[in-house]
Amino acid sequence: MTDSPSTSRYSEAGVDIDKGNAFISRIKNIVADTHGRGVLSDIGGFSGLFAIGNAGYEDPVLIASTDGVGTKLNIAKMCNRHDTIGIDLVAMCVNDVVVSGAKPLFFLDYFAVSSLDLDVATDVVKGIAKGCKISGCSLIGGETAEMPGLYQPGDYDLAGFVVGIADRNSIIDGSDIRVGNKIIGLASSGLHSNGYSLVRKIFFEELGLSVDDQVEELGCTVGEELLRPTRIYVQSLLKILRNFKINGLIHNTGGGFIDNVPRILPGGCKAVIEPDSWDVPPIFTFLQDKGNISIQEMYRTFNMGIGMMALVDADLVEDVVHQFKALGETPYVIGEITKVDDTDGQWVTIDGITG
């Protein structure tokens, strides 16, 4: 029998198992703080356990989504700030399931890196945990993968997975949308997590700015603007759904108005959006001007200040808007549903822009 080597060959290859175990120890309490009723397991096992129970659902349906945050990760790296990118990760997933009327139950994350930096990884998980608490779901597990050679030093990637629940008869699928419905838009916090490949090109290649540069038009530094966390609409929407009949919900994410609105419209319906009906944040006008971006591309790439849309009967608009304001949202009545003109075959019209 020979003595164990003082160093691991696996560690020499770039994967440190001991550091991974130390990471689990660091985040154990952070993760446990997100756990609500139904969580049956601690972090560190082979899988996460969650008991649905009866929870008051007559015919429960599980609704799942997965997403990432794209090249916004580069901004976190450039700013050396990693405690908010996890909020974006959770937001992109939970905002997708709540539009079906689902309450998010639990969340899983995947964190891939060249070599694990405990401080960076812990900050990322802190953000994920904060996003879970904001949305009312439990972080019950994840995977941390060290892959030297596949990722460059200092780089990492994130993916998130969420499972929600709804009663089958209360699932929102757009089938109740009718001509005459009004569209209520909820203000975004900024770019959210879309279009960052173009954003980075404009700010850093074409304008030659750094994340520390102050931009007068934005009233903050480049880094502060680009790292604003994606707004999570879950709690507001779930409370609205308890009190009002909502015919359709749209998460205005990648693809903007042009691609996202048609995803929920039934046959014979078209959305007419009035772009002057809400306050467009300065970041969008700045990008359009400095990047020489067409208005068509702006509405297909970015949320333009509207992160979520709710389609309601016209007689409910005033009450729903009032309730959204009471819940801390900034709502605008931004359009209505009209009948499709068979001659143009368009699903969305925005001040002459069609999609």
N, C-alpha and C positions, 0 to 999 in steps of 0.2 A: 504494500500500500504506500503511495507517495503523498507527500504534502500537497495541499491545494495551492495553486499558483496565486501569487499576491495580486495579480491583475487578471481580469477576465478577458479572454479573447473576443467575446461578444462586445464588451465595453470598448476594446481597442478598435473594433469595427464600427463603433459609433452609436451603439445601443446600450444604455445604462439601465439595467433592470432595477438596481437599488434606487436610482433617482426616480424611476417611475413609482416605486413603492412609497418613497418620500412624498411624492406629489399627492398620492391618494391620502396620506396622513394629513397633508396641509389642507385639503379641500373637504375633508369628511364633514366637519361642522358646517361649512358653508353650504354644502349640498343638503344636509339634514335640515337646515333652517327653511328649506322650501317645501318640506314634506307635509302634506295634508292627510286627511283621512283617506285611507285606501292603500297607502304605501306599506308594504309588508317586508321590505328588504332594505338593508343598508348598502351604501356604495362599497364596491370592492368585490362583490360576488360575480358569478358568471353571467347573471342576468338580473333585471329589475322586476319586482313583483308588485302588482297593483290590483287590489280587489275592487271590482265595480260595485258589488253589493246591489241592493235594490234601488237606492238613490232616487226613488220617486219616478223612475222611467217605466212606462207601460210596455213599450216595445223599443228597447235601446238599440241604437246603431252606433258603431264605432266609426269615427271619421279621422283619417290620418293625412299628414302632409310632411314633406321634407323639403329643405331649401338650404341655401348658404347665403353669404353676404358678398360674394364676388370680389372684385378688386378694391373694394373699400378696405380690405385687409392691408393693402399697401399704404393707405393713409395712416392706419394705426401704427404701422412699422415706422413710417417717416416721422411721425409725431412722438414715437416711443411712448405711446399711451394705449393700453390694451384693456382697460376696465370698462369700456362701453361697447366694444364690438360684439360682445356676447348678448347685449340687449338687442342689437340688430338681428342676430341669429334667431333669437326666440321670436322677435316680432314678425320676421318674414314667414315663420311657420304658423304661429298662432293666429295671425291675421288671416291666413288662408283657410283655417278650419272654422273660424267663427262666422265667416260669410255663409256657411251652410247651416248656421244656427247652433253650432256645437260648442259646448263648454270644454276647454282644454283640460285634460286629466293629467297627463304626464309627458315628460320631455326627455329625450336622449341626445347626447352630443357626440360628435366625432372630431377629434383634434389630432391633426397630422403635422409632424414637424421633422426637421432634419435632426436636431439635437435638442432635447428638452431643457428649456430654461425655466426653472421652478417659479421665478418671480413673474415672468410673462404668462406662463400657463395658469398660475393662480389668479392673476388679474383677469384673464379671459373667463375663467369659471365664475369669478365674482360677478362679472357682467351677465353671464348666463343665468346665474341664480337670481340676480335682480330682475331680469326679464321675466323669469318664471314667477316671481312673487307679484310683479305688476299684473301679470295675466292670470294669476290664481291657479297655476299648475305646478306639479311636483317634478323636480329633477331627480330621476331615479337611477340614472346610470349613464355610461358613456364609454368611449374608447379613446385611449391616447396611444398614438403610433409614432415611434421614432423611425424615420426612413432616410438615413444619410445616403446621399447619391441621387435620390429622387427629388428631394427638396434642397434648395440652397441654404447655407447657414443663415439663420435669422428669419427665414421664411416659415410660415405655417398656413394651414388651411383648416377651415371649419365647415361642418355640415350639421344640421339639426333635424330632429325627427319628433313630431308631436302626435299624440293620439287624443282625440276628443270624443265626446258623447252627445247624442241628441235623441229625442224620441222620433221614431220614423215619421209620425204624422205631423211633426213640426219642422222637418228638414226644409230649408229654403233652397229651392233649385231654379227659381225664376219663372216657374210655370204660372204663378199668380199675377205676373206683370201684365198690365193692360194699358191700352191707349188712354191717355189722360193722367197717368201716374206722374207724380213729381219726383225729381231727383234731388236729394239732399246730399251735399258734399261736406265732408269733415276735413278741416284743415290738416295738412301734413306738418311735420316738424322741419321740413326741408327736402333734401334729395332722397331721404330714406336710404335705400341700398341699391339703387338702380342707376345705370348709365355712367358708372365710374370710370370705365375705360376711356370714354369720350371726355369726361370731366378732367381726368388726369392729363390727357393729351393737351387740353386747352390751357389749364393752369400751369403745368410744369414744362411742357415742350414749347407751346406756342407763345405763352406769355412770360415764360422764364421765371415764374414766381416760386417761392419756397413755402412750406407750411407755416413758417413763422412770420411771413409778410402780412402786414395789416392792409386790408382792402377797404377803402373808404365807402364804396357802394354797399358793402356787406356789413360794415360796422364791427368787424372782428377780423381775426387772422384767418388765413386760408385753412389752416388745420382745424380751428374751432368750427368753422362753417361745415367743412367736409366730414367731420367726425360726429356731427349731431346725431344722436341715436334715432332710429326709426320709431315712430309713435306706435304704441300698442293700444288698439281700440277695443280690446276684448271686454273689459268690465263694463264700459259704457254701453256697448252693443247688447250684451246679455241683459242688462237692466232695461234697456229699451224694448227688447224682445218680450220681456215679461208683461209689458203694459200695452204694447201696440202691435198691430198686424203689419209686418214688414214684408213686402212682396219680393224684394230682391236686395242682395248686398253685393258690392263689388270692391275687391281689394285692388286699388289702383297702383299696381306694381310694374314689373318689367313689361313693356309694350304700351304703357300709358293708356290714355283714353281710347285710342284707336283700336288697340287689340284687346283690352280688358272688358270694355262695355259689351261688345257683342257676345262674349262668352256666356252671358246669362239671359240675353233677350230671346223671348219666344218668337216664333214665326209671325210675320206681319207687323212687328214692332220696330221702331227706330228711335234712337235717343237723340234729342236736339239739345246740345249744350250751349249755354250762353257764357262765353269766356269773360265778360265784363262783370259777372255776378259775384266774383270773389276777389280777394286781395292776393295777387300773385307775389310770393316772396322774392326779394331782390336777387337771390342766387340764380333764379331762372332767367330773368331779364338780362342779368350780367352774362350768363353763359350764351344766351342767344345773340347778344350784341358782340361780345368779344370772340366768340367762336364762329360767327357768321352762319348760324344754324337756321334752317328754314322753319317756319312756324309748324309746318306739317311734321317735321322730324321732332320738334320740341314736344308735341303732344303725343308722339309715338314712343319717345325715349324716356320722358320724365313725367312725374306726377303733377307738375305745374302748381303745386300747392294744395292739391286735393288727394289725400291718402286713402280715403274710403268713401263709398257712395251707398246711400240707402234709397230704395225706390218705394214710395208709399202712395196710398190713395190721396187725392188732392185735399179731401176734407180733414185729413190727419196732419197735414204739413205743419200748421201753426203749433199744435200741441207737441209734435215730435221735436221740432226745432227748439221749443222752450225747454223740453226735457234734456236734450243734448247739451244745451247751455248750462243747465243746472248740474250736469255731470262733468263739467269742465271742458267740454269740447267746443270747438268753434265751427258751427254749422252755417252753411249757405244753401239757399235754394238755387241750384245751378242749371236746371233744365227740366225737360219733360219728355214723356214718351208719346210719340205720334205714330201714325200709320205709315208703313213703308210705301214709298212710291215705286210701283213696279217698274217704272221707266228708268229709275236710277239705281235701284238695287242696293242702296247704301244703308248701313246699319247705324252709323254715327255721323252727325253733322255738327261741326264746331265753327261757327262764323265763317261758313264757306268751305271749311276743310271737311272732307268726307273720308270715311273709312269703312 
